[in-house]
Amino acid sequence: MTLCPRGLAAVTGRFQPVHHQHLELFALALAEHDHLVVAVTNPDSGARHEATTSTHRHTDAANPFTYFERLRLLRAALDGAGLADRASVVPFDLTRPQLWPEYVPLGARHFVRAFSAWEEDKAGRLADGGYAVTVVDGDPATKLDAAAIRDGFADGTWEAMALPSTVPVLRELLGARP
């Protein structure tokens, strides 16, 4: 008997912070699979590297939360969406493909929503790493950008854009910042 008869799905991202469109992609992956691995990229500062298709993903401003803080946010989001019992959260350093199978088994199907060249590049890297990949077309005009949420930290407008289940955790994390 296999643990996941309909298989394993995976979604990678920085989740800085997790938002509505991430949850939509999680639900899409789980519609076809029994279990989801949420693979957190840039899990530590050493994993951050410039990419020609994304000029910001390596910057401190684009990565305000540690892996542990994102784990807390993801657990709150998954729990709030009723998906926690079907998901696992793991670190996933995109710069070390030789280690990917230690975190996400090669049998997992990765779901990537492509809004830009960066996501297309990531989908290609995952396929080159031996994963099956489903690319979901994303309309750039409808993209919810986590940068907009982060920009709202200064004036409090972030709460209207954040997942309700993550608001208490975000308040705590932001309140603890110098």
C-alpha positions in Angstrom: 0.0 0.0 0.0 1.4 3.4 -0.9 1.1 6.4 1.3 -0.2 8.6 -1.5 -2.1 6.5 -4.1 -2.9 9.6 -6.2 0.7 10.8 -5.7 2.6 13.7 -4.4 2.4 17.3 -5.6 4.8 20.1 -4.8 4.7 23.9 -5.0 7.9 25.9 -4.5 8.1 29.5 -3.6 9.6 32.0 -1.2 6.2 32.7 0.5 7.4 36.2 1.7 4.5 36.1 2.9 2.1 33.4 1.7 -1.0 34.8 0.1 -4.3 34.0 -1.7 -2.8 32.9 -5.0 -0.4 30.5 -3.2 -3.4 28.9 -1.6 -5.1 28.7 -5.0 -2.2 26.8 -6.4 -2.0 24.5 -3.4 -5.7 23.6 -3.9 -5.2 23.0 -7.6 -2.3 20.6 -6.9 -4.3 18.9 -4.2 -7.3 18.4 -6.6 -5.1 16.0 -8.5 -2.9 14.6 -5.7 -3.3 13.3 -2.2 -0.5 15.2 -0.5 1.3 18.5 -1.1 4.9 19.4 -0.3 5.2 23.1 0.1 8.9 23.7 -0.7 10.3 27.0 0.7 12.9 28.5 -1.5 15.6 30.8 -0.2 15.4 28.9 3.1 18.4 30.8 4.4 20.5 33.8 3.4 23.2 31.5 1.9 20.6 30.2 -0.6 20.0 33.6 -2.1 21.6 34.2 -5.5 20.9 36.6 -8.3 18.9 35.3 -11.2 18.8 37.1 -14.6 15.0 36.4 -14.8 14.3 37.9 -11.3 16.3 40.9 -10.1 14.9 41.0 -6.6 14.5 37.5 -5.2 17.9 37.5 -3.6 17.6 40.9 -1.8 17.1 41.4 1.9 14.0 43.5 1.2 12.3 40.7 -0.7 13.2 38.2 2.1 12.1 39.7 5.4 11.0 36.4 7.0 13.2 33.5 8.1 12.4 30.0 7.1 11.0 29.4 10.6 8.8 32.4 10.4 7.5 31.3 6.9 6.9 27.8 8.3 4.6 29.4 11.0 2.8 31.5 8.3 2.4 28.5 6.0 1.0 26.3 8.8 -1.5 29.1 9.7 -2.5 29.4 6.0 -2.8 25.7 5.4 -4.7 25.2 8.7 -7.0 28.1 7.8 -7.8 26.6 4.4 -8.4 23.1 5.8 -5.3 21.7 4.0 -2.9 21.2 6.9 -3.5 17.4 7.2 -2.6 17.0 3.5 0.5 19.1 3.3 4.1 19.1 4.5 6.5 22.2 4.5 10.1 21.7 3.7 13.1 23.9 2.9 14.1 23.8 -0.8 17.3 25.5 -1.9 17.0 26.2 -5.7 20.8 26.6 -5.9 21.5 23.0 -4.8 19.6 20.7 -7.2 21.7 17.7 -6.2 19.9 17.9 -2.8 16.3 18.4 -4.0 15.3 14.7 -3.8 16.3 14.8 -0.1 13.4 17.3 0.5 10.9 16.6 -2.3 10.9 13.0 -3.8 11.5 12.8 -7.5 8.1 11.3 -7.9 6.4 14.5 -6.9 4.7 16.6 -9.6 5.6 20.3 -9.3 3.0 22.9 -10.0 4.3 26.3 -11.1 2.1 29.2 -12.0 4.0 31.2 -14.6 3.5 35.0 -14.5 7.0 35.9 -15.8 10.2 34.6 -17.2 11.3 33.7 -13.6 8.6 31.1 -13.1 9.2 29.7 -16.6 12.9 29.4 -15.7 12.1 27.7 -12.4 9.8 25.2 -14.2 12.7 24.4 -16.5 15.1 23.9 -13.7 12.7 21.6 -11.9 12.2 19.6 -15.1 15.9 19.4 -15.7 16.2 18.1 -12.1 14.0 15.1 -13.0 10.6 16.3 -11.8 7.4 16.2 -13.7 6.1 19.8 -13.9 2.7 21.3 -14.6 2.9 24.9 -15.7 -0.2 26.9 -15.0 -0.5 30.0 -17.0 -0.7 33.2 -14.9 -2.1 36.5 -16.1 0.5 39.1 -15.0 -2.4 41.7 -14.8 -4.0 39.6 -12.0 -0.9 38.6 -10.1 -1.0 39.2 -6.4 2.5 40.3 -5.6 3.9 39.6 -2.2 5.9 42.8 -2.6 2.7 44.7 -2.4 1.9 43.1 0.9 5.4 43.8 2.2 5.1 47.4 1.0 2.0 47.7 3.2 3.9 46.7 6.4 4.9 50.4 6.9 1.4 51.8 6.8 -0.8 48.9 7.9 -2.4 48.3 4.5 -1.0 44.8 4.4 -3.9 43.4 6.5 -6.4 43.8 3.7 -4.2 41.8 1.3 -3.0 39.1 3.7 -4.8 35.8 4.4 -7.0 36.2 7.4 -5.5 33.1 9.0 -2.0 34.6 8.8 -2.9 38.0 10.2 -2.3 37.1 13.9 1.1 35.6 13.0 2.1 38.5 10.8 1.1 41.0 13.6 3.3 39.1 16.0 6.3 38.9 13.7 6.0 42.5 12.6 5.6 43.6 16.2 8.8 41.9 17.2 10.8 43.8 14.5 13.1 46.6 15.7 
